[in-house]
Amino acid sequence: MKKAILWLILLLTVAALCVILFMPGPRFKDVIPDLPALQDLPDLPGNTEPPHAEIELIGDKEVVLEYGQDYTDPGAEAWLVSADGSRQPLAIEPSAVDTRKLGTAEVSYSVIIDGEKVAGVSRTVTVQDTVPPELTLLGEPGDPDYSALDNADGDITDRVQRTEEADRIVYTVRDSSGNEASAERVKGPILEFEGGESVQIPADYRFFEPGVTAVDMYGRDLSDRLEVTGEIVPWEPGSYEFTYTVTDDFGQTVTRTRTIEVVPAEMPETVLQEKVIYLTFDDGPAETTEALLDMLAKYDAKVTFFVTYSDPRYVDMIGRAYREGHSIGLHAYKHDASVIYASEEAYFDNFDKMQEVIKEQTGEYTRIVRFVGGSSNSSSAAFCPGIMTALAEDLTTMGYRYYDWNIQPEPDDENVDLDRSFVTLRYGAYEYCEAGEEPPISLQHDTAGWNVFVVERLIQWGLENGYTFKGIDMTTPEVHHPISN
């Protein structure tokens, strides 16, 4: 039943459409006019886009420069952009900027096509001055006694303000950008202590001023006018005070004091070496020193020379011995106990002279010493009681090492027995090396030519038995005698 009804509705609908389509009257095509062909349609807005220019800055849009600073413009890039998106580079005409003109300027970048500006961008460039003027105090009195230069304003000496105070003169100047500089002169001489008003120095046989300068308020040197008062014993630890006074051309005087503290010098640790023999020779150089050096060179054996200036003709042997690797120690300038031991001052005067000879020959001062007669000599008591005790302490405080001896192969009489001397040397060297308590250190003299033969025999024996011959240095343990004065 339902199907029959649906078919009836469908037939009625089709019949109605046929009536409408085929009945007389206007038709659909008569109602809608003919349309033009697509290619005949007029251009409508937005259908195409004409070419246009695009321009972009390279770098920052705002730049800050210091006055006079070189400016390299980073530039810009420009393109002609077509409707299809293709891009062609265009030339740009930038404007210039003067970095020697304070203030803010614009650098513009334009694209010109057919004589017409079609696009443009700009960059802000600020030129500033933050550098203070250069204020110079002249080194001589004058009117003015100063000058001022500014990087932007030029000479601005006439803008300097001078203010005089109780102890100083103050100068100030300001440039047109507000930058300020100042300087001052201290009235009266100026004393400057190197190291400050309180310094420490190691004990030594000489005193070297730690350093002081004196100038007037114009910076002119017054050091030759310094008056110094105070005393120091440079080898004795303690506190000493010095007073320095100077007067300038204007009659102004300044006085200052400084405290100098003398302290014991530092010394390296000593090391006892196994099977090392230390041969030492006093009182030279002499005529026979050259033969001794020649023999030692054959075996590459090293020894120690405690030198004097007793015979200036052979002083160059000191330099040769040093260059060949031998140790140089100080004995005396003049081998005269009555002069050397007259006082501590007399000893160090003699000491100083010999140090200068050694420095001239070797390029350096020595720090190893042997007393004339050894530290145990009693003859010095006739010249200055207690001097050996004082000198032994002084040298140790100053960082020197003094060496006595524990082997003495030379006879006390004039009869030289080479065999006995050799045996004495060999036995002593062997015994002290075996005991291992102190190094074997001999007392010999390069003024005695026969020592060359004795020493050569000892070196041959020592090398055959594994011993080494070295010169004394600051790490060699000291051998000391009991002090009797």
C-alpha atoms as one frame of an Amber mdcrd trajectory, in Angstrom:
protein
   0.000   0.000   0.000   2.772   2.399   0.984   4.705   1.639  -2.217   1.648
   2.494  -4.342   1.290   5.880  -2.657   4.991   6.699  -3.225   4.801   5.834
  -6.914   1.725   8.088  -7.263   3.545  11.076  -5.725   6.506  10.589  -8.055
   4.308  10.504 -11.188   2.502  13.712 -10.179   5.826  15.508  -9.670   7.169
  14.541 -13.107   3.915  15.655 -14.761   4.154  19.064 -13.118   7.708  19.597
 -14.360   6.747  18.740 -17.922   3.979  21.342 -17.871   6.395  24.024 -16.696
   9.076  23.238 -19.225   6.988  22.832 -22.313   4.261  25.381 -21.747   4.330
  28.533 -24.047   6.069  31.776 -22.733   9.714  33.104 -22.008  12.465  30.595
 -21.557  15.475  30.399 -19.077  17.972  31.389 -21.721  15.854  34.445 -22.623
  15.880  35.614 -18.984  19.765  35.438 -18.456  21.689  37.483 -21.069  24.783
  36.112 -22.893  28.071  36.497 -20.741  31.306  37.778 -22.345  34.228  35.434
 -22.863  36.726  35.225 -19.917  39.521  36.852 -21.920  37.258  39.840 -22.643
  36.648  40.576 -18.956  38.157  43.908 -17.767  41.046  43.886 -15.170  39.590
  44.008 -11.703  41.461  45.518  -8.700  43.706  42.974  -7.023  43.977  40.697
 -10.013  47.729  41.772 -10.599  50.326  43.600  -8.443  52.743  46.120 -10.023
  56.512  45.809  -9.219  57.564  47.540  -6.000  60.810  48.296  -4.091  61.763
  46.823  -0.712  64.647  48.107   1.464  66.072  46.767   4.765  68.734  48.113
   7.175  71.821  46.070   7.912  72.777  46.290  11.593  71.239  48.343  14.398
  68.709  51.066  13.763  70.340  53.242  16.435  74.117  53.711  16.760  76.028
  55.616  19.470  79.558  56.830  18.661  82.254  58.608  20.630  83.356  61.961
  19.267  85.915  61.501  16.485  85.447  57.725  16.421  85.773  56.157  12.988
  82.354  55.180  11.666  81.877  52.478   9.082  78.282  52.433   7.933  76.868
  48.879   7.778  74.564  49.959   4.941  71.258  48.560   3.717  69.925  46.202
   1.042  67.217  46.937  -1.580  65.328  44.856  -4.141  62.765  45.357  -6.918
  60.034  42.805  -6.247  57.849  41.685  -9.205  54.292  40.355  -9.061  55.592
  36.816  -9.418  57.829  37.298  -6.391  61.117  37.538  -8.267  63.642  39.986
  -6.733  66.305  42.108  -8.384  68.921  44.041  -6.317  68.759  47.827  -6.507
  71.418  50.473  -5.911  71.063  52.542  -2.700  72.093  56.123  -2.080  72.998
  56.611   1.649  73.490  60.013   3.225  76.723  60.826   5.118  77.358  61.411
   8.859  80.036  63.635  10.429  81.359  62.010  13.628  83.164  65.210  14.569
  79.869  66.937  15.153  78.137  66.276  18.444  74.456  65.417  18.475  72.050
  63.089  16.695  71.864  62.705  12.939  69.901  60.497  10.592  71.525  58.403
   7.901  68.901  57.829   5.214  68.966  55.135   2.541  66.861  55.787  -0.621
  66.020  53.868  -3.779  65.659  56.056  -6.876  63.819  54.673  -9.918  63.471
  56.812 -13.033  64.588  59.830 -11.048  61.933  59.373  -8.388  62.440  58.270
  -4.799  60.263  55.226  -4.368  61.436  53.811  -1.005  63.608  54.785   1.958
  64.683  53.868   5.512  66.906  55.649   8.041  69.329  54.951  10.885  69.854
  57.228  13.919  73.511  58.003  14.691  74.302  59.791  17.951  77.759  61.322
  18.387  78.602  61.912  22.052  81.613  63.053  24.070  82.246  61.217  27.347
  86.039  61.664  27.458  87.296  64.053  30.169  89.707  66.793  29.165  93.431
  66.174  29.534  94.650  68.409  32.348  98.448  68.672  32.528 100.449  70.241
  35.346 103.611  71.736  33.903 106.991  70.861  35.391 108.142  74.434  35.801
 106.678  77.490  37.549 104.761  79.781  35.187 101.530  81.625  34.538  99.745
  79.433  33.861 101.566  76.389  35.216  99.051  74.040  33.638  97.389  73.270
  30.294  94.113  71.628  29.297  93.144  69.992  26.011  89.810  68.433  25.112
  89.202  66.038  22.256  86.115  67.973  21.119  86.688  71.522  22.361  90.426
  71.739  21.722  92.513  73.995  23.953  90.467  74.884  27.039  93.305  76.083
  29.255  91.371  79.297  29.844  88.559  77.315  31.492  90.768  75.850  34.252
  89.777  76.826  37.775  92.684  77.077  40.269  91.873  76.790  43.976  94.552
  77.190  46.631  94.153  75.295  49.886  96.301  75.129  53.013  98.528  72.250
  51.885  97.765  71.941  48.183  96.607  73.637  44.974  93.624  72.080  43.179
  92.972  72.509  39.443  89.655  71.621  37.760  88.323  71.989  34.224  85.066
  71.047  32.485  84.407  70.685  28.754  81.221  71.676  26.906  79.821  68.147
  27.296  80.135  68.321  31.079  83.160  66.028  31.364  85.452  67.111  34.202
  89.127  66.571  35.043  91.086  67.573  38.106  94.659  67.535  39.399  96.505
  68.861  42.390  99.920  69.933  43.568 101.018  69.252  47.111 102.720  72.325
  48.473 106.295  71.715  49.558 108.637  68.818  48.733 107.307  65.284  48.428
 109.223  62.357  49.942 108.365  58.852  48.787 109.762  55.737  50.490 110.092
  52.601  48.381 108.527  49.814  50.387 106.802  52.204  52.794 107.709  53.865
  56.062 108.599  50.553  57.711 110.664  47.976  55.846 112.508  44.765  56.601
 115.910  43.982  55.129 118.029  40.834  55.559 121.211  41.221  57.586 124.347
  41.780  55.491 127.798  43.305  55.771 126.663  46.357  53.773 123.608  48.566
  54.064 121.693  49.413  50.937 119.120  52.195  51.226 115.741  50.621  50.337
 114.972  53.653  48.169 113.732  57.200  48.683 112.847  59.956  46.212 112.393
  63.663  46.798 110.713  66.084  44.367 109.305  69.580  44.645 105.675  70.368
  43.832 106.600  70.674  40.146 108.117  67.175  40.120 111.710  68.380  39.940
 114.229  66.020  41.533 115.570  67.093  44.934 117.311  63.846  45.838 120.727
  65.495  45.950 119.441  67.791  48.723 118.334  64.984  51.008 119.805  65.050
  54.483 119.709  61.660  56.192 120.408  61.011  59.854 120.491  57.651  61.594
 122.879  54.756  62.137 122.607  51.066  61.392 124.728  47.980  61.987 123.560
  45.985  58.994 124.793  42.617  60.279 123.019  42.955  63.625 119.266  42.257
  63.725 117.245  45.031  65.277 115.104  48.081  64.590 116.750  51.261  63.289
 115.262  54.690  62.566 116.315  57.129  59.857 115.213  60.730  59.402 115.046
  62.367  55.951 114.903  66.146  55.456 114.725  68.172  52.230 114.144  71.848
  51.374 112.914  73.129  47.990 113.613  76.370  46.088 110.649  78.045  47.759
 112.079  77.527  51.235 109.578  74.824  52.130 111.019  71.974  54.227 109.690
  68.465  54.752 110.957  65.897  57.268 109.915  62.241  57.447 111.167  59.187
  59.305 111.396  55.552  58.333 111.953  52.429  60.418 114.286  49.771  59.023
 114.225  46.374  60.662 117.226  44.117  60.100 116.236  40.427  60.196 118.274
  37.216  59.853 118.753  36.078  56.279 117.309  32.775  55.100 119.545  29.858
  54.166 118.844  26.630  52.286 118.829  23.267  54.002 122.066  21.265  53.968
 122.361  17.746  52.545 125.097  15.264  53.470 126.075  13.397  50.307 127.552
   9.914  50.288 131.132   9.322  49.146 131.762  12.968  48.256 135.175  14.466
  49.084 135.640  18.236  49.401 139.212  19.385  48.726 139.765  23.053  49.623
 142.685  25.392  48.935 143.481  28.625  50.813 145.586  31.749  50.263 145.715
  31.711  46.448 145.595  32.267  43.642 149.331  31.961  43.131 151.828  30.937
  40.484 151.145  27.237  41.141 147.347  27.548  40.878 147.443  27.137  37.111
 149.173  23.741  37.321 146.619  22.588  39.900 143.740  23.656  37.619 145.315
  21.856  34.652 145.562  18.635  36.639 141.995  18.869  37.975 140.699  19.375
  34.431 142.204  16.025  33.390 139.893  14.214  35.799 136.951  16.627  35.760
 137.327  16.846  39.550 135.940  19.912  41.336 137.382  21.622  44.419 136.949
  24.842  46.427 139.291  27.828  46.438 139.137  30.216  49.419 140.752  33.152
  47.687 142.724  36.262  48.606 144.181  39.259  46.818 147.659  38.590  48.159
 149.204  38.349  44.682 147.226  40.434  42.155 149.294  38.985  39.275 147.264
  35.783  39.388 143.832  37.145  40.172 142.519  35.953  36.795 142.908  32.374
  38.062 139.793  33.054  40.160 137.806  33.606  37.006 139.243  30.542  35.330
 138.511  28.312  38.319 134.931  29.569  38.450 134.356  29.013  34.733 135.699
  25.453  35.035 133.120  24.615  37.691 135.096  25.027  40.908 133.632  26.783
  43.947 134.969  30.182  44.977 134.931  31.066  48.666 136.134  34.198  50.457
 139.259  34.075  52.633 140.662  37.604  52.881 141.617  40.613  50.801 144.967
  40.985  52.545 146.114  38.012  54.594 146.983  40.010  57.717 145.274  38.952
  60.930 146.206  42.153  62.751 144.240  44.165  60.196 141.396  41.716  59.609
 140.604  41.082  63.263 141.003  44.597  64.589 137.196  44.903  64.863 133.994
  43.698  63.252 133.995  46.820  61.086 137.598  46.139  60.018 136.756  42.530
  59.163 133.783  43.496  57.011 135.747  46.252  55.295 138.284  43.604  54.259
 135.403  41.258  53.414 133.763  43.865  51.168 136.962  44.491  49.189 137.445
  40.802  48.495 133.804  40.364  47.510 134.267  43.015  44.843 137.290  41.170
  43.443 135.281  37.939  43.338 132.323  39.684  41.688 134.617  41.140  39.038
 136.042  37.703  38.258 132.899  35.564  38.483 129.981  37.950  38.009 128.545
  37.194  41.454 129.303  37.456  45.149 130.106  34.311  47.098 128.326  33.158
  50.242 130.888  30.640  51.498 133.737  31.787  53.760 136.802  30.524  55.590
 138.294  32.609  58.367 141.989  33.331  58.283 143.409  30.874  60.823 140.015
  29.166  61.069 137.233  29.978  63.492 139.219  28.388  66.347 142.225  30.705
  66.070 143.290  32.286  69.343 145.696  34.853  67.896 142.772  37.148  67.082
 142.265  37.732  70.821 145.393  39.896  70.792 143.673  42.314  68.406 140.006
  42.152  69.508 138.827  39.841  72.304 135.692  37.882  71.417 135.787  38.799
  67.764 135.644  35.219  66.417 132.502  34.512  68.426 130.924  37.699  67.079
 131.973  37.116  63.461 130.777  33.509  63.423 127.378  34.685  64.618 127.354
  37.619  62.188 128.057  35.464  59.134 125.355  32.970  60.067 122.838  35.773
  60.637 123.698  37.264  57.238 123.079  33.964  55.449 126.706  32.985  54.828
 128.255  29.625  55.629 131.757  29.422  57.066 133.820  26.253  56.786 136.677
  24.951  58.867 138.221  21.563  58.063 138.581  18.033  59.421 141.478  16.770
  57.267 144.893  18.487  57.211 147.386  16.661  54.999 150.006  19.403  54.982
 152.835  19.058  57.536 153.467  21.780  60.089 157.190  21.677  59.399 159.044
  22.402  56.192 159.793  18.761  55.471 157.264  17.608  52.920 156.521  13.904
  52.803 154.266  13.349  49.798 153.434   9.785  50.786 152.421  10.807  54.282
 150.291  13.679  52.964 148.566  11.355  50.526 147.861   8.769  53.229 146.507
  11.460  55.552 144.130  12.673  52.836 143.021   9.195  51.826 142.504   7.988
  55.378 140.557  11.100  56.428 138.344  11.002  53.359 137.580   7.330  53.866
 136.882   7.639  57.594 134.518  10.620  57.346 132.616   9.146  54.412 132.207
   5.847  56.274 131.052   7.560  59.479 128.437   9.571  57.567 128.204  12.319
  60.192 129.960  15.210  58.453 131.553  15.704  55.042 135.321  15.238  54.604
 136.753  18.743  54.091 140.501  19.249  53.693 142.748  22.224  54.406 145.346
  22.707  51.686 147.061  25.605  49.919 147.364  26.101  46.185 150.469  28.182
  46.968 152.193  24.841  47.720 153.005  23.350  44.330 153.627  19.857  45.675
 149.911  19.577  46.411 149.346  18.937  42.714 151.030  15.508  43.001 149.313
  14.546  46.257 145.893  15.557  44.992 146.324  13.709  41.706 147.096  10.473
  43.561 144.047  10.988  45.781 141.772  11.647  42.791 142.980   8.499  41.054
 142.335   6.464  44.199 138.951   8.090  44.766 137.663   7.550  41.242 138.759
   3.907  41.334 136.795   3.404  44.555 133.553   5.199  43.663 134.180   8.619
  45.267 133.212  11.993  43.792 135.100  15.280  44.142 132.888  18.355  44.442
 133.147  22.006  45.365 131.411  23.320  48.470 128.057  25.042  47.955 125.335
  26.392  50.236 123.838  22.927  50.713 127.119  21.446  51.985 126.980  20.803
  55.755 129.370  23.058  57.645 132.385  21.750  59.541 133.159  23.995  62.545
 135.940  24.053  65.093 135.323  25.038  68.718 135.693  28.828  68.933 138.340
  29.909  71.434 137.962  33.683  71.130
